Amino acid sequence: MQNGRGSIHDIETPGKEIYLGISRSIYPEWDGWNIIDCRKNGSINRCVLNFYKSFWDSFNGDTLLSQESATDLFIKAIDRGDHSMVVEGEQQCGYWN
């Protein structure tokens, strides 16, 4: 791509955000806008925290009595890219025995 300038503003369409040729008004669902918004707001660390918190919350990590089990499920969820660790959490905590 020759014309992608890396800018989030385009001179030809004032007020419209464009990043490397991707227009927010045409492609508002592009995943990259979340990253750009976090960087613009200086809140990239909060975005990363929210990313990991979504995995923790997927199996209610705060409610588990065993920190070891909670940490194990958290790592497995991230490694698998899976937000549905509830069944495995129930098995690990003995709900299915």
C-alpha positions in Angstrom: 0.0 0.0 0.0 1.6 3.2 -1.1 -0.8 5.7 0.2 -1.3 4.5 3.8 0.2 7.3 5.8 -0.5 5.9 9.2 -2.5 9.0 10.0 -5.9 8.8 11.7 -7.2 11.9 9.9 -7.6 12.3 6.2 -7.1 15.7 4.5 -9.7 14.9 1.8 -12.5 14.1 4.2 -12.2 16.5 7.2 -13.5 15.1 10.4 -13.4 11.5 9.2 -10.9 9.1 10.7 -8.8 7.0 8.4 -5.9 4.7 9.4 -3.7 3.3 6.8 -6.5 3.7 4.3 -9.2 2.2 6.5 -12.0 4.6 7.0 -13.9 4.5 10.3 -17.1 5.7 8.5 -16.9 2.8 6.0 -15.5 0.1 8.3 -16.7 1.0 11.8 -16.6 -2.6 13.0 -12.9 -3.1 12.2 -11.1 -4.4 15.3 -8.3 -2.0 14.9 -10.4 1.0 16.0 -10.5 -0.4 19.5 -6.7 -0.3 19.6 -6.5 3.2 18.1 -9.1 4.5 20.5 -7.2 3.1 23.4 -3.9 4.7 22.2 -5.6 8.0 21.5 -7.1 8.1 25.0 -3.8 7.1 26.6 -5.6 4.1 28.0 -3.9 1.1 26.4 -3.2 -0.5 29.8 -6.9 -0.3 30.6 -7.7 -1.9 27.3 -5.3 -4.7 28.0 -6.7 -5.1 31.5 -10.2 -5.3 30.2 -9.1 -8.0 27.6 -7.7 -10.2 30.4 -10.6 -9.4 32.8 -13.0 -10.8 30.2 -11.3 -14.2 30.5 -11.3 -14.0 34.3 -15.0 -13.0 34.4 -15.9 -15.8 32.0 -15.6 -18.4 34.8 -16.3 -16.0 37.7 -12.7 -16.2 38.9 -13.4 -13.9 41.9 -15.9 -16.5 43.4 -13.5 -19.5 43.4 -12.2 -20.4 46.8 -8.9 -21.8 45.5 -6.6 -19.2 44.0 -4.6 -22.0 42.4 -7.7 -23.3 40.6 -8.7 -19.8 39.5 -5.2 -19.1 38.1 -5.2 -22.4 36.4 -8.5 -21.8 34.7 -7.5 -18.2 33.8 -4.3 -19.4 32.0 -6.2 -22.2 30.2 -8.8 -19.7 29.0 -6.2 -17.4 27.6 -4.1 -20.2 26.0 -7.2 -21.6 24.3 -8.8 -18.2 23.4 -11.9 -19.5 25.1 -14.3 -17.5 27.2 -16.4 -20.4 28.1 -14.5 -22.1 30.9 -17.5 -22.5 33.1 -17.9 -26.3 32.6 -14.3 -27.0 33.2 -14.4 -24.8 36.3 -17.3 -26.7 37.6 -15.6 -30.0 37.0 -12.4 -28.7 38.6 -14.3 -27.5 41.7 -16.1 -30.8 42.1 -19.6 -29.9 40.9 -19.7 -32.8 38.6 -18.4 -35.5 41.0 
